[in-house]
Amino acid sequence: MSDSNKSVTAQAINAQDKELLADIQDALANCMKCGNCMEVCPIYKELGTETAVARGKLALMEAVLSGKIPISENFDKWMAKCVSCKACSVKCPCGVPADELIVRGRQAAVKARGLHPVKKQVFNLLKNRAMFDLALRMAGLFGPLSMKKLPRPMAAVARFPMPGLDKRRVTAPFAATPLRSQNPEVIKVDKPKMKVGFFTGCTINYIYTDVGQAVIDVLKANNVEIVIPPMQHCCGTPIFMSGDVESAKLLAKHNIEVFEQYDIDYIIAACGSCAEAWKIEFIELFHDNPVMKAKAEKLASKTYEISQFLVNVVKLDKSRLGPVNATVTMHDPCHMARGIKVTAEPREILKSIPGLTFVEMKEADRCCGSGGSFSLANYEISRKINDRKIANIAQTKADTVATSCGTCRMHITDGLVQNNMDQNVFHVIQLLDRAYKAGQRK
């Protein structure tokens, strides 16, 4: 190919790339390059490079729009170097939704270059509910052959090298039986005050079934009837955050259509990311589809994260709580603190438990470094971010860490093990469930 033909081809590619970001040009221009995002970006704190921080990523997108660079492998790489903690957007004095714009950059990369082959395979599996369920059931059944449990709750390490998993990394074992298979579709109570649909999400259904059972027991203790739709599926957040919008829409549509079949008063989730998907992401995904958007908005209006639901809707009976003798500190997941903005309610629950001493940690809402799949692809960076969180935990002298997210629980547990600390990590609702059971023994 001649140099002139190469130039024409490059111009055509650049023009196509520019079109993929044209609708956010004005939003990108609102960034005044002040650098406030550098103060709060956990990745920038570790790497110190301009492309690691929101300002640099937005500049890359502007460079695409001006025709200076194409949407290349390098562009894709730096769009992916983000834990989606939303701290940059909260800090921005101009109100630039940098986290949303970075996701748009990822979406443009997917349209221009396609998904990474590994992600494509994983997402194809995830979109097939039956195959995904079978694969994770098999992981639970044969997990003991590949994972060795550690002497602390819900912690395991690989027995031999596994693709994409650092050999040092502590994870949680898959459940031998998923939560939805352990319980009937409808869990009745004697005098129901209301009926809720429990969106379990993937982590609680296939790994942290102990959290799911605690949610069920606490709701039963408060006379709430529970429906667990067996056909529900992943909320799609991992896919959406990776830029694969069309696949995310498929999962969102599936879940909306499953839950709208049930006569329920509320939908509850015990994961900030899942709750955010229902309350915010599903609506955004269908912004151009009036029918689906209306359905998403209707269900979003009655969706609550579990602690928010118990405190603000159920008005839980604190007089029935027994003592839980523990010193507890709280880690706020990013999608709880800056996504659905629920931080007061988990603390109210913890402070209501007799015998429990609550100690606030420094930077409780700072990202733990997990970022969903980010920590799989960038373990060394996520480990450094997590070390800062572990240091803050150590300062509290607490013996227990509470949180509201399964991936945060897993990543913080890994950090505690790597730093030779013996604190255990639990979901807030597990501690509340323990208090209800202690109250029954009084």
Secondary structure, 3 states (H helix, E strand, C coil): CCHHHHHHHHHHHHHHHHHHHHHHHHHHHCCCCCCHHHHHCHHHHHHCCHHHCHHHHHHHHHHHHCCCCCCCHHHHHHHHCCCCCCHHHHHCCCCCCHHHHHHHHHHHHHHHHCCCHHHHHHHHHHHCHHHHHHHHHHHHHHHHHHEEECCCCCCEEECCCECCECCCCCECCCCCCCHHHHCCCEECCCCCCEEEEEECHHHHHHCCHHHHHHHHHHHHHCCEEEECCCCCCCCCHHHHHCCCHHHHHHHHHHHHHHHCCCCCCEEEECCHHHHHHHHHHHHHHCCCCHHHHHHHHHHHCCEEEHHHHHHHHHCCCHHHCCCCCEEEEECCCHHHHHHCCCCHHHHHHHHHCCCEEECCCCCCCCCCCCCCCHHHHCHHHHHHHHHHHHHHHHHHCCCEEEECCHHHHHHHHHHHHHCCCCCEEEEHHHHHHHHHHHHHCC
